[in-house]
């Protein structure tokens, strides 16, 4: 990876838009991804994540808007020597052996022969496929294909790596491997742009996340800011009523009552005593109040809603 | 250059497809049958006494028949191997990790074209070389103007290849196949209509034929090749399935070359603007 002199953002898009006839795939996408950060793109199926990523890579032409990737226009050919990409539904020429496959992609990256000869075995080693160097891709399992797909993205020591669902086909060992690779990339200053459904992975690896639904970005925020200040509270008690829920909207938007369990999200622990007093005044018998750090999954559903998926 | 990397990949991939090997085996079987048949005919001819002029007419006829088969087989190969090269890779998504590399879309199209062109020309040379050697070996006869004739057969294959790439850049594999074979059919029927028209002196029929060769020059290329290689007496005698009565002008060759160029440019343009 080449150290860049300026600290220009790796990705910068303004009002990026893609419509197919009536259908809006991506609407007014504006975001900036700084050099060296791990940026997560979260959203339900059909939200426009893959379309957005393909616009960054010049696979799809935007209907409107523009942007830069590594300080060059979106469709710039030469910049792609410094970008690594693993698509979600990756397919490769399966009649090639692992080594031939990586060599082909190294040639396409315009890497000189000596560099290719060095990097190909290095990457096979990195993704744990060194023992399968001469095996045809046809004989690879999905997990192995995903790993070699990741390898081809990293061949030329890219400044920006774009991964569309990189862990979807992997077992926990494979996922740990990908996580470690992303962490290493980050420590080398490589920018990583990640589309993922696996919120647990995003929680561990990303610096900032964007939530996208039906082509629109709902929220962009550093992960730690997002997670702090959202607490899920379960209250065990008796005498809950729907009217009670109405009264609680003052402190929370997400209120659920199941018999003797009341769950709601609050911004901070400091409101818990107030809630407790309110419940008691309403005649509720409170047995337990249990606050929990909200998970990204709950946050996701809260922000994106449950109706957005396809 | 990246186009050459793609060309090499395409060549290697085409070389391992079963269609190629079937075509090769069928080609060899054809050559064997052709040789045996010709040998028997030759034996028969030796026993009866005829003038050498009649002999060379017959040899030419048999040679042209063989070459017509080669023309057909090469065209089939051109289409069947290349019909899914773009459309299939787009449909499966294999194209995504290629197009996202630092190479231009035109390099992918040209690379594929070069890879297939190399394979097709090799196949054609092998097969036609076989026919030429068999005819020469058994009878000592060689047709006139073999090199220009072969060049036109080769051009024909490249024409079908180019149309197949254009179709593949724009359509699904199935639609592409239908398009290419459809165009070939139009040219084929049109060619025959033109032949009949010229034999019966019917200008309307001749015009239909000309229009169809403008839409798809494949028959016209073969007719020109056949004209170049047929013996002088054949044209006087009328026509046979393998030679020409109504001869395409040399301008047709220029047109075909420009046509191929135009089709390739169109394929590049289509692939360039396509969302993948």
Boltz contact constraints between the chains, C-beta under 6 A:
constraints:
  - contact:
      token1: [A, 57]
      token2: [B, 100]
      max_distance: 6.0
  - contact:
      token1: [A, 59]
      token2: [B, 99]
      max_distance: 6.0
  - contact:
      token1: [A, 59]
      token2: [B, 276]
      max_distance: 6.0
  - contact:
      token1: [A, 60]
      token2: [B, 275]
      max_distance: 6.0
  - contact:
      token1: [A, 77]
      token2: [B, 102]
      max_distance: 6.0
  - contact:
      token1: [A, 77]
      token2: [B, 104]
      max_distance: 6.0
  - contact:
      token1: [A, 78]
      token2: [B, 102]
      max_distance: 6.0
  - contact:
      token1: [A, 80]
      token2: [B, 101]
      max_distance: 6.0
  - contact:
      token1: [A, 80]
      token2: [B, 102]
      max_distance: 6.0
  - contact:
      token1: [A, 81]
      token2: [B, 102]
      max_distance: 6.0
  - contact:
      token1: [A, 85]
      token2: [B, 100]
      max_distance: 6.0
  - contact:
      token1: [A, 87]
      token2: [B, 96]
      max_distance: 6.0
  - contact:
      token1: [A, 89]
      token2: [B, 93]
      max_distance: 6.0
  - contact:
      token1: [A, 91]
      token2: [B, 92]
      max_distance: 6.0
  - contact:
      token1: [A, 91]
      token2: [B, 93]
      max_distance: 6.0
  - contact:
      token1: [A, 91]
      token2: [B, 94]
      max_distance: 6.0
  - contact:
      token1: [A, 107]
      token2: [B, 5]
      max_distance: 6.0
  - contact:
      token1: [A, 108]
      token2: [B, 101]
      max_distance: 6.0
